[in-house]
Amino acid sequence: MLKAEGAGAAMAAVISVGLLLWLNALSNPALASDTECRSPHQGWQPCELTVQEPGRRWQVRQGSRLWQLQHDGSGIVQQREGDGRWQAVEPHWRQEGELCWGHLCARGAIPLD
């Protein structure tokens, strides 16, 4: 049985590995077209995910809204909407197949194996 801090570290490692696998999969445009996103106060809508640098920088476009995200390899993800300020967000799973960064969530083609 894992201690509480060991379980937290294990969960962070799983999220980081899942995030890296998912980002690598996004380099396939066919997968990106099957993705939906949800932001605060909006339901699920088609979105476009573009990887600028695999595992480090990507963006999410939903209609006229644009979020930029970056990951420095330490488990910390920074996010900004439009030209706003960069903010640290925690990647987390909400439901099966739904990956979120703060309040921005994506679902669809997110392979983990």
N, C-alpha and C positions, 0 to 999 in steps of 0.2 A: 504494500500500500504506500502511496506517495504522501509525503508531508504536504501541507498546504502550499508552502513556497515552491516545492518541487513540482506540484501539479500546475501551478501558475507558470513556471518556466517551461514545462512541457507543452502547455497550451499555447504559449507565445511561439514556441518552435514550430508547432503544427500550423499555426496561422501564418508564420513567415514562409514556411515551405509551400503551403497552399497558395499564398499570394504570389510567390515566384513562379510556380507551375501555371497558375492562371494567367499571369502576365506573359509568359512565353507562349501560351496558347493563343493569346490575343493577336499575335503576329499573323495569324491565319485569318484573312478577311471574311471567309465564309462563317467562321465562328462568331465574329464580332457582329454580323448582321442578325444573329439570333438572340441578341441581348436586349433586355429591358432594364430601365433604371427608374428609381423612385427617389425623389427629394422631398423635403418637408412640405406638407400640405398639397401633395400631388400624388396621384395614383401611378401605377406602372405604365410606362410609355416606352416606345422603341428609343434606343440611344445608340450612339456610335462611340466605341472605345478605340483609341489610337495609341499604340505604344511608340514612344519616341526613342526610348532607350530601354531595352528589355531589363526588367527587374529594378529599374531606377526611376524612370519618368514615363508617365502616361497621362492621357486626358480623356474626359468623358464629355460628350456633346449631346445635349437633349434639346432639340428645337434651337432656340436662340441662346440658350444657357451653356456655358462652358466651365468645367472644373478642371484644374490642373492638379496633378498629384505627383509627389516624388517620395522616394524611399531611399534612405541612406545605408541600408543593410543592417542597421541596428534594431530594426523592429519599429522604428518611428516613421510614420507617414505624415507628410506635410500636404495640406490641401488649400487651394484658394479658388474662389469663384470669380470669374472674370478678372478684373484688375485689382481685386480685393487683397487683403493681407493674408499671408501664409499663416495657417494655423495647424497645430499638431492634432491629428485625429487618430483614433485607435481602430485598426481594422478588426472586424469581428463578424462572426456568423450569426445571423438572426434566426433563420430557419434553414432547412435542408436546401442547399443550392443558392442561398441568398447571402452574398458577401457585401458588407457595409464598411464605409470609412466615415466615421461620425454619423451624420444623418443621411448621407448619400449611399444608396444601395443599388446593387446590380444583381440580376439573375439571368439564367439562360445557360449558354455554353460556357460553363466554368469547370473544366475537367480537372480532377485531382489525382488521377491514376494514370 
